[in-house]
């Protein structure tokens, strides 16, 4: 009996050592991943994109709500404005291939921004409040630049929630919305079993920063969307809703939510892209561009929102 007990103790010690080694290897792997995978381009890398494609673009920083936010602007100041908001995880670098689109260049002054917690706007330090994110992004349209109307805001995935909140709270700023893969209905998105675990302080510190931000946003998303429920009636502008018909991350019942709550939108076009899943921005840019132009044309018909100035 004593020998069996000793053997069992040795086996448990060996198992514990293996477990500690595996945990250590996992933590090291996460830290290495964080160093090399950040889904962002540096200022110099973006300037190289501008130079290679002969794009008139600038990178800027501003401070708001105690945070430093990075953004980029491309195009002629006299043109209407297009603000593009990325999802999570992501950064404004995601749109680096779109700056050179000739249709967009002819019609818009384009703005992109690293949302708080991503890119060079405090990577790994997210802002779970959608309303606060909206207020942190707002200066691009109402104080940093003298934007020209109509102003179109295109948001993907989580960025669609922020775009919608911006339009709700500041109808004088936004003249049209293009929402791609939008998570706008409370509880109508996939939550992974490990998401609450990752959020715990004992594990969160070694999770790659890009996923740390995305996970925090996901864990707070439902309650933030619930706060927005009374304000959907404030959206009185043209809206295009786009989603892949095989989207397994954001439930397609979000389209029904849009129909039910965007009751004051003068134009609502709900499109399901055949054979596509969630990542529309990666594969369906021509369709997204066409939707931007459709909303732009309809917004321009509104005499209140089609003035040349702010």
Secondary structure, 3 states (H helix, E strand, C coil): CHHHHHHHHHHHHHHHHHHHHHHHHHHHHHHHHHHHCCCCCCHHHHHHHHHHCCCCEEEEEEEECCEEEEEEEECCCCCEEEEEECCCCCCHHHHCCCCCCHHHHHHEEEEEECCCCCCCCCCCCCCCCHHHHHHHHHHHHHCCCCCEEEEEEEEECHHHHHHHHHHHHCCCCCCEEEEECCCCCCCCECCCCCHHHHCCHHHHCCCCHHHHHHHHHHHHHHHHHHHHHHHHHHCCCEEEEEEECCCCCECCCHHHHHHHHCCCCCCEEEEEECCCCCCHHHHCHHHHHHHHHHHHHHHCCCCCCCCCCC
